[in-house]
């Protein structure tokens, strides 16, 4: 079961229905749309990839495969930017 979280030094704030994420060492900021904001909120609650997919498919009229694809694209982008890290269970 794969789980991710925002890195400890990353600052994130929800503004209206978007999230603004600041990577402090480089000073770059990123915005995430409403659906992405909800996905990040779920991963910050300690939800696994599959739990995020299940929650989003329950909330929206969309297939699990489409949510999984969108979630993975979001995670890949956040990993590439150095904003999230994989959580390992001890």
C-alpha positions, 0 to 999 in steps of 0.5 A, a space after each residue: 500500500 503506497 502512501 504519500 505526504 507533503 514534505 515537512 518543509 513545504 508550506 501549503 494553504 488552501 485558498 477558496 477551492 485551490 491549494 497554493 504550495 510553496 517550496 521554501 528552499 527554491 522559493 517556487 510556488 505551485 497551485 493545485 485545482 479543487 480536485 487536486 486539493 481534495 486529493 492532497 487533503 486525503 493523502 495528508 490524512 494518511 490515506 493510501 492511494 487506493 483510499 484516495 481513489 475510493 473517496 474520489 469515486 464515491 464523491 464524483 461520477 467518475 471511474 476508478 481508473 480515471 481517478 487513479 490516472 489523475 491521482 498518479 499524474 498529480 503525485 508524479 508531478 509533486 514528486 518531480 517538484 520535490 513537494 511530496 515524499 513516500 511514507 513508509 510504515 514502521 
